[in-house]
Amino acid sequence: MQSRENKGIILVRLFTDEKINDKLLDVCKQYNIKNAVILSGIGQVKKIRLGYFKEKGNYLEEEFQAPLEMLSLTGNVIKNKDEYILHLHTVVGTEDKKTLGGHLIDATVSVTAEIFILKTNIKAYRKFDGKTGLKSLVLE
Protein backbone atom coordinates (compact mmCIF):
# COMPACT_ATOMS: atom_id res chain seq x y z
CA MET A 1 0.00 0.00 0.00
CA GLN A 2 1.02 3.55 -0.69
CA SER A 3 -0.77 6.61 0.70
CA ARG A 4 -0.30 10.36 0.94
CA GLU A 5 -2.31 13.17 2.56
CA ASN A 6 -2.60 16.82 1.57
CA LYS A 7 -5.11 19.28 3.04
CA GLY A 8 -7.42 16.55 4.37
CA ILE A 9 -7.49 14.46 1.20
CA ILE A 10 -5.81 11.07 1.30
CA LEU A 11 -4.88 9.15 -1.83
CA VAL A 12 -4.44 5.41 -1.40
CA ARG A 13 -2.94 2.90 -3.84
CA LEU A 14 -3.46 -0.77 -3.06
CA PHE A 15 -1.61 -3.67 -4.67
CA THR A 16 -2.33 -7.27 -5.64
CA ASP A 17 -3.66 -9.48 -2.82
CA GLU A 18 -4.22 -6.63 -0.35
CA LYS A 19 -7.59 -6.61 1.39
CA ILE A 20 -9.42 -3.32 0.84
CA ASN A 21 -11.19 -3.12 4.21
CA ASP A 22 -8.07 -4.02 6.20
CA LYS A 23 -5.96 -1.44 4.39
CA LEU A 24 -8.60 1.27 4.80
CA LEU A 25 -8.58 0.62 8.55
CA ASP A 26 -4.76 0.95 8.49
CA VAL A 27 -5.11 4.30 6.69
CA CYS A 28 -7.61 5.50 9.31
CA LYS A 29 -5.13 4.78 12.09
CA GLN A 30 -2.11 6.14 10.20
CA TYR A 31 -3.77 9.48 9.41
CA ASN A 32 -5.73 9.76 12.66
CA ILE A 33 -9.08 9.93 10.89
CA LYS A 34 -12.03 10.91 13.08
CA ASN A 35 -14.67 10.64 10.35
CA ALA A 36 -14.27 10.55 6.57
CA VAL A 37 -15.98 10.19 3.23
CA ILE A 38 -14.79 7.68 0.67
CA LEU A 39 -15.01 9.89 -2.40
CA SER A 40 -13.95 7.47 -5.08
CA GLY A 41 -12.47 4.06 -5.63
CA ILE A 42 -11.58 2.23 -8.84
CA GLY A 43 -9.50 -0.80 -9.74
CA GLN A 44 -9.86 -4.54 -10.06
CA VAL A 45 -10.83 -6.96 -7.30
CA LYS A 46 -11.20 -10.69 -6.78
CA LYS A 47 -12.88 -12.72 -4.06
CA ILE A 48 -15.38 -10.00 -3.21
CA ARG A 49 -18.28 -10.31 -0.78
CA LEU A 50 -21.30 -8.10 -1.38
CA GLY A 51 -24.29 -7.62 0.87
CA TYR A 52 -27.87 -6.53 0.43
CA PHE A 53 -30.00 -5.29 3.34
CA LYS A 54 -33.50 -6.63 2.76
CA GLU A 55 -35.01 -6.00 6.18
CA LYS A 56 -34.17 -6.32 9.87
CA GLY A 57 -32.71 -9.77 10.44
CA ASN A 58 -32.51 -10.49 6.71
CA TYR A 59 -29.13 -9.47 5.33
CA LEU A 60 -28.12 -11.32 2.18
CA GLU A 61 -24.43 -11.92 1.42
CA GLU A 62 -22.88 -13.36 -1.72
CA GLU A 63 -19.27 -14.01 -2.69
CA PHE A 64 -17.80 -13.70 -6.19
CA GLN A 65 -14.43 -15.22 -7.13
CA ALA A 66 -13.73 -14.07 -10.69
CA PRO A 67 -11.78 -10.84 -11.18
CA LEU A 68 -14.20 -7.91 -11.38
CA GLU A 69 -13.60 -4.30 -12.38
CA MET A 70 -14.31 -1.97 -9.44
CA LEU A 71 -16.22 0.81 -11.20
CA SER A 72 -17.13 2.74 -8.06
CA LEU A 73 -16.43 2.66 -4.34
CA THR A 74 -18.14 5.14 -2.03
CA GLY A 75 -19.09 5.33 1.60
CA ASN A 76 -17.96 6.68 4.92
CA VAL A 77 -15.79 5.96 7.93
CA ILE A 78 -17.02 6.76 11.41
CA LYS A 79 -14.89 6.41 14.52
CA ASN A 80 -16.79 5.11 17.56
CA LYS A 81 -14.46 5.49 20.54
CA ASP A 82 -11.48 3.34 19.45
CA GLU A 83 -13.28 1.42 16.68
CA TYR A 84 -13.53 2.42 13.04
CA ILE A 85 -16.76 1.49 11.29
CA LEU A 86 -16.60 1.30 7.49
CA HIS A 87 -19.84 1.70 5.56
CA LEU A 88 -18.90 1.00 1.96
CA HIS A 89 -20.87 0.41 -1.22
CA THR A 90 -19.45 -0.64 -4.55
CA VAL A 91 -20.40 -1.32 -8.14
CA VAL A 92 -18.30 -3.88 -9.98
CA GLY A 93 -18.33 -4.94 -13.62
CA THR A 94 -17.96 -8.36 -15.18
CA GLU A 95 -15.96 -9.26 -18.27
CA ASP A 96 -19.16 -9.18 -20.35
CA LYS A 97 -19.89 -5.61 -19.12
CA LYS A 98 -22.65 -6.48 -16.67
CA THR A 99 -22.66 -4.88 -13.22
CA LEU A 100 -23.17 -6.03 -9.66
CA GLY A 101 -23.44 -3.81 -6.64
CA GLY A 102 -24.10 -3.66 -2.96
CA HIS A 103 -22.58 -3.23 0.45
CA LEU A 104 -18.87 -4.05 0.29
CA ILE A 105 -18.24 -6.57 3.04
CA ASP A 106 -14.78 -7.61 1.91
CA ALA A 107 -12.64 -7.63 -1.23
CA THR A 108 -9.13 -8.56 -2.26
CA VAL A 109 -7.30 -6.49 -4.86
CA SER A 110 -6.64 -8.37 -8.08
CA VAL A 111 -4.41 -5.86 -9.88
CA THR A 112 -4.70 -2.42 -8.27
CA ALA A 113 -7.09 -0.13 -6.41
CA GLU A 114 -7.00 3.67 -6.22
CA ILE A 115 -9.06 5.26 -3.44
CA PHE A 116 -9.60 8.92 -2.52
CA ILE A 117 -10.65 9.77 1.04
CA LEU A 118 -11.81 13.13 2.44
CA LYS A 119 -11.27 13.65 6.18
CA THR A 120 -13.92 15.62 8.06
CA ASN A 121 -14.27 17.04 11.56
CA ILE A 122 -18.07 16.78 11.54
CA LYS A 123 -18.97 15.04 14.77
CA ALA A 124 -20.90 11.85 14.22
CA TYR A 125 -21.06 8.33 15.59
CA ARG A 126 -22.96 5.10 15.04
CA LYS A 127 -25.53 3.72 17.45
CA PHE A 128 -27.47 0.47 17.30
CA ASP A 129 -31.05 1.05 16.10
CA GLY A 130 -33.37 -1.67 17.39
CA LYS A 131 -35.99 -0.97 14.71
CA THR A 132 -33.67 -1.57 11.77
CA GLY A 133 -31.08 -3.82 13.40
CA LEU A 134 -28.33 -1.56 12.03
CA LYS A 135 -25.70 0.72 13.53
CA SER A 136 -27.25 3.99 12.38
CA LEU A 137 -25.47 7.27 11.81
CA VAL A 138 -26.06 9.89 14.52
CA LEU A 139 -24.97 13.50 14.04
CA GLU A 140 -23.94 15.48 17.11
Secondary structure, DSSP 8 states (H G I E B T S, - for coil): -EEEEETTEEEEEEETT-BHHHHHHHHHHHTT-SEEEEEEEEEEEEEEEEEEEEETTEEEEEEE-S-EEEEEEEEEEEEETTEEEEEEEEEEE-TTS-EEEEEEEEEEEEEEEEEEEEEE---EEEEEETTTTEEEEEE-
